[in-house]
Amino acid sequence: GPDAELVEELTLHFGSVLRAMMTYYMATSGGNDWSTYYDPLVKASEITAGLFVFVVAFTQIALLNILTGVFVENAMKLAQPDRAMMMLEQRKADMQSAEDLREILAGLDLDSTGTVSWNEFKIIAEDPNIFAALEVMGLDVHDVGLLFDMLSQASKSREVEFHFLVDACMKMKGPASSIDLQALMYKTDRLA
């Protein structure tokens, strides 16, 4: 009768631990559709059939999440730049910026002495191309006279050596960082 066919089908798929494991493997891996095993189970017990569907769904979701996590983690590791490579790229960019700055400021040393006087330096304020190029590089020169006074005081001369000028301008690129502000506060405290 119908019960004998059901018992035979259940025994075929779940009659031993090995058969049950194979049935579970086929239902979760796509070897057979899970509904093939669900239909006889629901006839025997709705609770057993519900548990079977839950276990299959949980396995597929868990497996999918684990595999996705592994792939994403590996992809993220590959996507993160190497610290040494980042340092090298930053160093190259800094060297290129210094070279660009040398080219921009090369015209300031009018007498070819290797130093820049105030009369030569004030060309920055008078030449909008130099001024704009410096701004593009991150050097916002609002007061050319103050900048020259700072540079000449730091170099202890009324004429600033060209290489010192380039190095000092490179240090002044961009906004002030926290450490710059802390150093300024420290120096101010030492003077007081």
C-alpha beads as a LAMMPS data file, in Angstrom:
LAMMPS data file: protein, C-alpha beads

192 atoms
191 bonds

1 atom types
1 bond types

-500.0 500.0 xlo xhi
-500.0 500.0 ylo yhi
-500.0 500.0 zlo zhi

Masses

1 110.0

Atoms # bond

1 1 1 0.000 0.000 0.000
2 1 1 0.878 3.669 0.178
3 1 1 2.488 3.311 3.617
4 1 1 4.787 0.558 2.340
5 1 1 5.907 2.817 -0.560
6 1 1 6.536 5.683 1.879
7 1 1 8.550 3.450 4.227
8 1 1 10.526 2.123 1.262
9 1 1 11.273 5.644 -0.032
10 1 1 12.251 6.898 3.439
11 1 1 14.446 3.824 3.945
12 1 1 16.040 4.417 0.562
13 1 1 17.041 7.991 1.498
14 1 1 17.307 7.873 5.300
15 1 1 17.625 4.139 6.136
16 1 1 21.137 4.382 7.571
17 1 1 23.478 7.101 8.813
18 1 1 25.483 6.861 5.593
19 1 1 22.353 7.179 3.424
20 1 1 21.047 10.089 5.510
21 1 1 24.411 11.852 5.197
22 1 1 24.445 11.298 1.440
23 1 1 20.884 12.573 1.158
24 1 1 21.798 15.648 3.203
25 1 1 24.902 16.236 1.072
26 1 1 22.937 15.924 -2.174
27 1 1 20.186 18.238 -0.903
28 1 1 22.663 20.945 0.167
29 1 1 25.118 20.700 -2.718
30 1 1 22.683 20.549 -5.635
31 1 1 23.122 16.822 -6.337
32 1 1 19.352 16.463 -5.943
33 1 1 16.743 19.064 -5.225
34 1 1 15.762 19.227 -1.548
35 1 1 12.089 18.874 -2.511
36 1 1 12.781 15.294 -3.654
37 1 1 13.393 14.401 -0.009
38 1 1 10.888 16.825 1.467
39 1 1 7.846 15.212 -0.165
40 1 1 8.225 11.780 1.537
41 1 1 9.255 13.427 4.825
42 1 1 6.177 15.659 4.988
43 1 1 3.962 12.594 4.526
44 1 1 5.687 10.918 7.491
45 1 1 5.977 13.961 9.793
46 1 1 5.566 17.668 9.171
47 1 1 7.948 18.489 12.033
48 1 1 10.678 16.274 10.540
49 1 1 10.110 17.833 7.116
50 1 1 10.286 21.333 8.622
51 1 1 13.518 20.502 10.444
52 1 1 14.961 19.070 7.218
53 1 1 14.171 22.286 5.302
54 1 1 15.584 24.385 8.151
55 1 1 18.857 22.408 8.246
56 1 1 19.265 22.560 4.456
57 1 1 18.534 26.302 4.350
58 1 1 20.826 27.002 7.325
59 1 1 23.653 25.018 5.744
60 1 1 23.342 26.802 2.423
61 1 1 23.207 30.249 4.031
62 1 1 26.065 29.489 6.431
63 1 1 28.188 27.995 3.666
64 1 1 27.445 30.915 1.379
65 1 1 28.377 33.399 4.108
66 1 1 31.612 31.589 4.936
67 1 1 32.685 31.370 1.298
68 1 1 31.734 34.984 0.675
69 1 1 33.656 36.040 3.784
70 1 1 36.759 34.161 2.667
71 1 1 36.653 35.694 -0.805
72 1 1 35.989 39.207 0.498
73 1 1 38.789 38.937 3.066
74 1 1 41.263 37.775 0.427
75 1 1 40.127 40.487 -1.969
76 1 1 40.548 43.135 0.733
77 1 1 44.058 41.894 1.502
78 1 1 44.956 42.124 -2.171
79 1 1 43.346 45.552 -2.521
80 1 1 45.270 47.073 0.390
81 1 1 48.407 48.702 -0.861
82 1 1 51.692 47.560 0.550
83 1 1 52.999 50.009 3.174
84 1 1 56.471 50.066 1.619
85 1 1 54.960 50.730 -1.805
86 1 1 52.865 53.579 -0.392
87 1 1 55.969 55.103 1.212
88 1 1 57.867 54.790 -2.061
89 1 1 55.030 56.414 -4.012
90 1 1 54.827 59.257 -1.462
91 1 1 58.584 59.767 -1.687
92 1 1 58.383 59.866 -5.500
93 1 1 55.535 62.380 -5.325
94 1 1 57.508 64.550 -2.887
95 1 1 60.577 64.429 -5.117
96 1 1 58.488 65.375 -8.147
97 1 1 56.891 68.242 -6.206
98 1 1 60.338 69.493 -5.195
99 1 1 61.487 69.322 -8.817
100 1 1 58.360 71.179 -9.966
101 1 1 58.972 73.816 -7.286
102 1 1 62.606 74.189 -8.395
103 1 1 61.407 74.815 -11.953
104 1 1 58.827 77.376 -10.793
105 1 1 61.281 79.233 -8.547
106 1 1 64.285 78.932 -10.896
107 1 1 63.463 82.294 -12.436
108 1 1 63.808 84.067 -9.088
109 1 1 67.624 83.821 -8.999
110 1 1 68.093 86.568 -11.571
111 1 1 71.799 87.124 -10.938
112 1 1 72.601 83.354 -10.911
113 1 1 74.340 83.521 -7.520
114 1 1 72.509 80.549 -6.047
115 1 1 70.781 82.874 -3.585
116 1 1 67.544 84.837 -3.737
117 1 1 67.364 88.424 -2.454
118 1 1 64.207 90.309 -1.461
119 1 1 64.172 92.127 -4.814
120 1 1 64.262 88.796 -6.623
121 1 1 61.798 87.128 -4.259
122 1 1 59.082 89.781 -4.597
123 1 1 58.610 88.620 -8.212
124 1 1 56.271 85.985 -6.691
125 1 1 53.839 88.737 -5.740
126 1 1 54.191 90.440 -9.111
127 1 1 53.933 87.359 -11.355
128 1 1 50.436 85.811 -11.263
129 1 1 51.703 82.653 -13.029
130 1 1 54.224 81.895 -10.269
131 1 1 51.669 82.765 -7.597
132 1 1 49.059 80.441 -9.176
133 1 1 51.568 77.610 -9.653
134 1 1 52.549 77.822 -5.985
135 1 1 48.886 77.702 -4.932
136 1 1 48.302 74.599 -7.075
137 1 1 51.222 72.926 -5.279
138 1 1 49.653 73.698 -1.891
139 1 1 51.699 76.799 -1.052
140 1 1 49.254 79.582 -0.254
141 1 1 51.491 82.643 -0.080
142 1 1 49.331 85.436 1.311
143 1 1 52.139 87.709 2.503
144 1 1 55.262 87.489 0.360
145 1 1 57.189 89.881 2.606
146 1 1 56.471 87.851 5.742
147 1 1 57.439 84.634 3.973
148 1 1 60.757 86.104 2.854
149 1 1 61.434 87.504 6.348
150 1 1 60.820 84.051 7.867
151 1 1 63.086 82.379 5.309
152 1 1 65.873 84.943 5.637
153 1 1 65.709 84.777 9.449
154 1 1 65.840 80.971 9.339
155 1 1 68.843 81.082 6.979
156 1 1 70.428 83.926 9.015
157 1 1 71.050 85.966 5.874
158 1 1 69.262 88.672 3.880
159 1 1 69.735 86.447 0.838
160 1 1 68.231 82.967 0.917
161 1 1 70.069 80.079 -0.710
162 1 1 68.035 78.617 -3.543
163 1 1 68.142 75.026 -2.209
164 1 1 67.126 76.240 1.264
165 1 1 64.251 78.160 -0.309
166 1 1 62.986 75.033 -2.109
167 1 1 63.350 72.834 1.008
168 1 1 61.601 75.394 3.226
169 1 1 58.745 75.826 0.742
170 1 1 58.327 72.023 0.559
171 1 1 57.955 71.928 4.349
172 1 1 55.298 74.638 4.179
173 1 1 53.114 72.831 1.647
174 1 1 49.563 72.038 2.669
175 1 1 47.706 72.773 5.884
176 1 1 49.352 72.687 9.290
177 1 1 49.171 69.297 10.940
178 1 1 48.586 68.588 14.607
179 1 1 52.266 67.947 15.169
180 1 1 53.114 71.303 13.581
181 1 1 50.775 73.060 15.997
182 1 1 52.120 71.089 18.975
183 1 1 55.703 71.975 18.010
184 1 1 54.741 75.651 17.728
185 1 1 53.079 75.583 21.169
186 1 1 56.154 73.866 22.644
187 1 1 58.520 76.443 21.170
188 1 1 56.283 79.284 22.346
189 1 1 56.203 77.864 25.877
190 1 1 60.007 77.596 25.868
191 1 1 60.309 81.276 24.903
192 1 1 57.986 82.415 27.714

Bonds

1 1 1 2
2 1 2 3
3 1 3 4
4 1 4 5
5 1 5 6
6 1 6 7
7 1 7 8
8 1 8 9
9 1 9 10
10 1 10 11
11 1 11 12
12 1 12 13
13 1 13 14
14 1 14 15
15 1 15 16
16 1 16 17
17 1 17 18
18 1 18 19
19 1 19 20
20 1 20 21
21 1 21 22
22 1 22 23
23 1 23 24
24 1 24 25
25 1 25 26
26 1 26 27
27 1 27 28
28 1 28 29
29 1 29 30
30 1 30 31
31 1 31 32
32 1 32 33
33 1 33 34
34 1 34 35
35 1 35 36
36 1 36 37
37 1 37 38
38 1 38 39
39 1 39 40
40 1 40 41
41 1 41 42
42 1 42 43
43 1 43 44
44 1 44 45
45 1 45 46
46 1 46 47
47 1 47 48
48 1 48 49
49 1 49 50
50 1 50 51
51 1 51 52
52 1 52 53
53 1 53 54
54 1 54 55
55 1 55 56
56 1 56 57
57 1 57 58
58 1 58 59
59 1 59 60
60 1 60 61
61 1 61 62
62 1 62 63
63 1 63 64
64 1 64 65
65 1 65 66
66 1 66 67
67 1 67 68
68 1 68 69
69 1 69 70
70 1 70 71
71 1 71 72
72 1 72 73
73 1 73 74
74 1 74 75
75 1 75 76
76 1 76 77
77 1 77 78
78 1 78 79
79 1 79 80
80 1 80 81
81 1 81 82
82 1 82 83
83 1 83 84
84 1 84 85
85 1 85 86
86 1 86 87
87 1 87 88
88 1 88 89
89 1 89 90
90 1 90 91
91 1 91 92
92 1 92 93
93 1 93 94
94 1 94 95
95 1 95 96
96 1 96 97
97 1 97 98
98 1 98 99
99 1 99 100
100 1 100 101
101 1 101 102
102 1 102 103
103 1 103 104
104 1 104 105
105 1 105 106
106 1 106 107
107 1 107 108
108 1 108 109
109 1 109 110
110 1 110 111
111 1 111 112
112 1 112 113
113 1 113 114
114 1 114 115
115 1 115 116
116 1 116 117
117 1 117 118
118 1 118 119
119 1 119 120
120 1 120 121
121 1 121 122
122 1 122 123
123 1 123 124
124 1 124 125
125 1 125 126
126 1 126 127
127 1 127 128
128 1 128 129
129 1 129 130
130 1 130 131
131 1 131 132
132 1 132 133
133 1 133 134
134 1 134 135
135 1 135 136
136 1 136 137
137 1 137 138
138 1 138 139
139 1 139 140
140 1 140 141
141 1 141 142
142 1 142 143
143 1 143 144
144 1 144 145
145 1 145 146
146 1 146 147
147 1 147 148
148 1 148 149
149 1 149 150
150 1 150 151
151 1 151 152
152 1 152 153
153 1 153 154
154 1 154 155
155 1 155 156
156 1 156 157
157 1 157 158
158 1 158 159
159 1 159 160
160 1 160 161
161 1 161 162
162 1 162 163
163 1 163 164
164 1 164 165
165 1 165 166
166 1 166 167
167 1 167 168
168 1 168 169
169 1 169 170
170 1 170 171
171 1 171 172
172 1 172 173
173 1 173 174
174 1 174 175
175 1 175 176
176 1 176 177
177 1 177 178
178 1 178 179
179 1 179 180
180 1 180 181
181 1 181 182
182 1 182 183
183 1 183 184
184 1 184 185
185 1 185 186
186 1 186 187
187 1 187 188
188 1 188 189
189 1 189 190
190 1 190 191
191 1 191 192
